[in-house]
Amino acid sequence: MPKGSNAKNGGKGNLYVDIAVREIKKSLSEAKNWFEKNLDDFEIPGGVKEAQANDENRGDSGRYRRRRGKGLTAGIEATSIASPVEDGREYPLDVWFLISEHIAPEDVANFAGICKSTLYVVNSAKFWYTLYKRFYKEVPGMPERLLPECMERPCGLRPCVVRTLFYTHPPFIERAKRIAFRGEPHDLIGLCCSLIWHKKRHSQFEFNLKLHSGHVNVGGVPGHPYSAHHSKPPDLLEMLTDLNANPEHGCRVLQVICGTFHPCPAVMGLYLIRVSLTVSANMRHHRLKLVFSPYPCKKSKQKMESDGEQVVLFDPVINFCILNWWHPQYPVYDSVRDSVDDSSDF
């Protein structure tokens, strides 16, 4: 090929290279100047104000917009508008009622915390009736109130089902055994004594002290949900249909087993202010001392028994335990009445 043609072709190649270099430099300079431009320099359809209004209406989080002003430092700020919360999926109540038929008793609290629908299901009489029928079985010594023929009325249904589970459900039975003998008498300080009774058990004596939080409620029943601080008197129909009605709510029983009989002073209506648990003189048992006062808290350590304090002393103490209202050994009304009658004969 002639040299002229090579020179001509080489000149065209150099021309293409020069054009490409100029285009690259131009694009780089435009990219560099882009960060230094103002918002007015951009071509936005509809104008700048309409674009700003659209950005504010969208309210998307994580978006970046430029401030008016020159320079990179004056440029970018993140909007702190929270992203809209997406609505979840709602299921009919019938679906939650069907699921509740497979919930274990120890998972009721977790199931109730899923949503408002599950909370409504747990607060319904149908849920507790179904739970009772699933786990009920005949157990010797079960109170009459917990039998199927006495569970048809809705008043107090929920606490009755809970008490039944501590008779029939194995995890609850093991829990009751652990908690009863793990309590400390010092945990009862500040509670008010509402009843005290005793009964003889072979060669031993069992003393029971029923204590509650001290709130005076309707009918003189401690722990009743309709308390005296309500300005509106309770409706009778509302009380008869209350699933959570529990006269024993907030009550605990201190059960003490002694080898000998100890006369107890009248401490009903007094508050427990001091507890002393030491070793007995024979070094084989405990010595329990309970101090009751008309006041919930002792105002002065120098005040003695002349201020109305009463001392209950148990020595020697073979065993003691603290029973909550749901415990199987917790004395109900019938058992307390029978115990008082038997002790009166003694």
C-alpha positions in Angstrom: 0.0 0.0 0.0 1.4 3.5 -0.7 2.8 5.6 2.0 0.4 8.4 1.4 -2.5 6.2 2.2 -0.9 5.1 5.5 -0.3 8.7 6.4 -3.9 9.6 5.5 -5.3 6.7 7.5 -3.0 7.5 10.4 -4.2 11.1 10.4 -7.8 10.0 10.6 -7.0 7.7 13.5 -5.3 10.4 15.4 -8.3 12.7 14.8 -10.6 10.1 16.3 -8.4 9.7 19.3 -8.3 13.5 19.8 -12.1 13.7 19.6 -12.5 10.8 22.2 -10.1 12.5 24.6 -11.9 15.8 24.3 -15.3 14.1 25.0 -13.9 12.3 28.1 -12.4 15.6 29.4 -15.7 17.3 28.8 -17.7 14.7 30.6 -15.3 14.7 33.6 -15.6 18.5 33.8 -19.4 18.3 33.7 -19.4 15.7 36.4 -17.1 17.8 38.5 -19.3 20.9 38.1 -22.5 19.0 38.8 -21.8 19.0 42.6 -21.3 22.8 42.5 -24.6 23.6 40.8 -27.6 25.0 42.5 -31.0 23.5 42.5 -32.2 26.2 40.0 -29.6 25.1 37.5 -31.2 21.7 36.9 -34.1 21.2 34.5 -36.9 19.9 36.6 -40.3 19.3 34.9 -43.0 21.5 36.6 -40.5 23.7 38.3 -38.5 23.6 41.5 -41.3 24.4 43.9 -43.5 21.6 42.6 -40.6 19.1 43.0 -40.0 20.2 46.6 -43.7 19.9 47.4 -43.6 16.3 46.0 -40.6 15.4 48.1 -42.3 16.7 51.2 -45.5 14.8 50.5 -43.7 11.5 49.9 -41.8 11.7 53.2 -39.5 8.8 52.3 -36.7 8.1 54.8 -33.2 7.9 53.6 -33.7 10.4 50.7 -31.1 13.1 50.2 -31.8 16.6 49.0 -29.6 19.6 48.3 -29.6 22.8 50.2 -29.4 26.1 48.5 -25.9 27.3 48.4 -22.6 26.4 46.7 -20.0 23.9 47.5 -20.1 20.3 48.6 -20.2 21.1 52.3 -23.5 23.1 51.8 -25.0 20.3 49.7 -26.4 17.1 51.1 -28.6 16.6 54.2 -30.7 13.5 55.0 -34.3 13.9 55.9 -35.3 12.5 59.2 -38.9 11.8 58.3 -39.9 8.3 59.5 -41.1 5.8 56.9 -44.8 5.0 57.0 -45.7 1.8 58.8 -47.2 -0.9 56.7 -50.4 -2.4 58.0 -50.3 -6.0 58.9 -52.7 -8.7 58.0 -55.8 -9.1 60.1 -57.4 -12.6 60.7 -61.0 -13.2 61.8 -61.7 -14.0 65.4 -62.8 -17.5 64.5 -59.3 -18.3 63.3 -57.8 -17.1 66.7 -60.4 -19.1 68.6 -59.4 -22.2 66.6 -55.7 -21.6 67.4 -56.4 -21.0 71.1 -57.7 -24.6 71.4 -54.1 -25.8 70.9 -52.4 -23.3 73.3 -50.7 -24.8 76.4 -51.6 -23.3 79.8 -48.1 -22.0 80.3 -48.2 -20.1 76.9 -51.5 -18.2 77.5 -49.7 -15.0 78.4 -47.6 -15.1 75.2 -50.6 -15.9 73.1 -52.5 -12.9 74.6 -49.7 -10.6 73.7 -49.8 -11.2 70.0 -52.5 -8.7 69.1 -55.8 -7.2 70.2 -57.7 -10.1 68.8 -55.8 -12.7 70.8 -56.3 -10.6 74.0 -60.0 -10.5 73.3 -60.0 -14.3 72.9 -58.1 -14.8 76.2 -60.6 -12.5 78.0 -63.6 -14.5 76.8 -65.5 -17.2 78.7 -65.3 -19.6 75.8 -61.5 -19.7 76.0 -61.5 -20.6 79.7 -64.3 -23.2 79.3 -62.3 -24.9 76.5 -59.1 -24.8 78.5 -60.8 -26.3 81.5 -62.4 -29.2 79.5 -59.0 -30.0 77.8 -57.1 -30.5 81.1 -59.7 -31.5 83.6 -59.4 -34.9 85.2 -60.7 -36.3 88.5 -58.2 -35.8 91.3 -58.8 -36.8 94.9 -59.2 -33.8 97.2 -60.2 -31.3 94.6 -62.5 -28.6 96.0 -66.2 -28.8 95.1 -66.0 -25.4 93.4 -63.7 -26.8 90.8 -65.9 -29.7 89.7 -67.6 -29.5 86.3 -71.1 -29.0 87.6 -69.9 -25.9 89.5 -68.0 -24.4 86.5 -71.0 -23.4 84.5 -71.4 -19.9 86.0 -69.0 -17.3 84.5 -68.4 -15.4 87.7 -64.8 -16.2 88.8 -64.2 -18.6 86.0 -60.7 -17.6 85.2 -59.2 -18.0 88.8 -61.1 -21.3 89.1 -59.6 -22.7 85.9 -56.1 -21.6 87.1 -56.6 -23.4 90.4 -57.8 -26.5 88.5 -54.6 -26.5 86.4 -52.5 -26.7 89.6 -54.3 -30.0 90.4 -54.2 -31.5 86.9 -51.4 -30.0 84.8 -48.0 -31.6 85.6 -45.9 -28.5 85.0 -48.1 -26.5 87.3 -48.0 -29.2 89.9 -44.2 -29.2 90.0 -44.2 -25.4 90.2 -46.5 -25.4 93.2 -44.2 -27.8 95.0 -41.2 -25.6 94.5 -42.8 -22.3 95.3 -44.5 -23.3 98.5 -41.3 -24.3 100.4 -39.2 -21.5 98.9 -41.0 -18.6 100.4 -39.6 -16.5 103.3 -41.7 -15.1 106.2 -40.0 -11.8 105.7 -41.9 -11.4 102.4 -45.1 -11.0 104.3 -44.0 -7.8 106.2 -46.6 -5.0 105.6 -49.5 -7.4 105.1 -52.6 -7.3 107.2 -53.9 -10.3 109.1 -57.5 -11.1 108.3 -57.9 -14.5 109.9 -56.1 -16.9 112.2 -57.0 -20.5 113.1 -55.4 -23.8 114.1 -56.1 -27.5 114.1 -54.5 -30.6 115.5 -52.7 -33.0 113.2 -52.0 -36.2 115.2 -49.3 -35.1 117.7 -48.7 -31.8 116.0 -50.5 -28.5 115.7 -51.1 -26.5 112.4 -51.4 -22.8 112.7 -52.7 -20.7 109.7 -52.5 -17.0 109.4 -54.2 -15.4 106.4 -52.8 -12.1 105.4 -53.7 -9.7 102.6 -52.5 -6.3 101.2 -54.9 -4.3 103.5 -57.2 -2.8 100.9 -60.8 -2.5 102.1 -63.0 -3.5 99.2 -66.7 -4.1 98.6 -68.3 -6.5 101.0 -65.2 -6.5 103.2 -63.6 -9.0 100.9 -59.9 -8.3 100.4 -58.6 -8.3 96.8 -62.0 -8.1 95.2 -61.7 -6.3 91.8 -64.5 -3.8 92.7 -62.6 -1.8 95.3 -63.9 1.0 97.5 -62.0 3.7 95.6 -64.4 3.4 92.6 -66.8 6.3 92.7 -69.5 4.4 90.9 -71.1 1.5 92.8 -70.6 -1.9 91.1 -73.4 -3.3 88.9 -74.7 -6.6 90.2 -75.0 -8.1 86.7 -71.5 -6.9 85.9 -70.2 -8.7 89.0 -72.0 -11.9 88.2 -70.5 -12.0 84.7 -66.9 -11.0 85.7 -64.5 -13.7 84.7 -61.7 -12.3 86.8 -63.7 -12.1 90.1 -61.4 -13.5 92.8 -62.1 -12.9 96.5 -58.7 -14.4 97.4 -56.7 -12.2 95.1 -53.7 -10.7 97.0 -54.1 -13.1 99.9 -51.4 -15.4 101.3 -51.5 -17.9 104.1 -48.6 -18.6 106.4 -48.9 -22.2 107.6 -46.8 -23.2 110.6 -46.4 -26.7 112.0 -45.5 -26.8 115.7 -44.8 -29.7 118.1 -46.7 -28.0 120.9 -49.7 -25.8 121.2 -49.1 -22.0 121.5 -52.0 -19.6 122.4 -52.2 -16.8 119.9 -53.3 -13.3 120.7 -56.0 -11.5 118.7 -54.1 -10.1 115.7 -56.9 -9.9 113.2 -56.8 -6.4 111.6 -53.2 -5.8 112.6 -50.2 -5.4 110.3 -47.1 -7.6 110.3 -44.2 -5.3 110.9 -41.3 -7.6 112.0 -40.3 -11.2 111.5 -37.6 -13.1 113.3 -36.6 -16.6 112.3 -33.9 -18.2 114.4 -32.8 -21.6 115.7 -34.8 -23.2 118.5 -33.2 -23.9 121.9 -33.0 -27.6 121.1 -31.0 -26.8 118.0 -33.2 -29.1 115.9 -36.0 -26.8 114.9 -36.8 -23.2 114.2 -38.1 -20.4 116.3 -40.5 -18.0 114.6 -41.5 -14.6 116.1 -44.1 -12.4 114.4 -44.8 -8.8 115.6 -48.1 -7.2 114.6 -49.0 -3.5 114.9 -52.1 -1.4 114.2 -49.9 0.6 111.8 -48.6 -0.6 108.5 -45.1 0.6 109.2 -43.4 1.1 112.5 -42.9 4.9 113.2 -40.2 4.6 115.8 -37.9 1.7 116.9 -38.2 2.9 120.5 -41.9 2.2 120.7 -42.7 -1.0 122.6 -45.8 -3.2 123.1 -47.7 -0.4 124.8 -48.5 1.0 121.4 -50.8 -1.9 120.6 -48.2 -4.4 119.3 -48.9 -8.0 119.6 -46.3 -10.8 119.5 -47.0 -14.3 118.1 -44.3 -16.8 119.0 -43.9 -20.3 117.6 -41.3 -22.6 119.2 -40.4 -25.2 118.2 -41.4 -24.9 114.5 -41.2 -28.2 112.6 -42.1 -26.8 109.3 -43.6 -23.7 107.6 -44.7 -22.7 104.1 -46.4 -19.7 102.4 -49.4 -20.5 100.2 -50.8 -18.3 97.4 -54.4 -18.4 96.4 -53.8 -20.7 93.4 -51.9 -23.4 95.5 -53.7 -26.7 95.9 -53.0 -26.6 99.7 -54.4 -23.1 100.0 -57.4 -23.3 102.5 -60.6 -22.4 100.8 -63.8 -21.2 102.6 -65.2 -24.6 103.3 -61.9 -26.1 104.7 -61.4 -23.0 106.9 -64.9 -23.3 108.3 -64.5 -27.0 109.0 -61.1 -26.3 110.7 -62.6 -23.6 112.9 -65.4 -25.9 113.9 -63.0 -28.7 114.8 -60.7 -26.4 116.8 -63.6 -25.1 118.7 -64.3 -28.6 120.0 -60.7 -29.0 121.0 
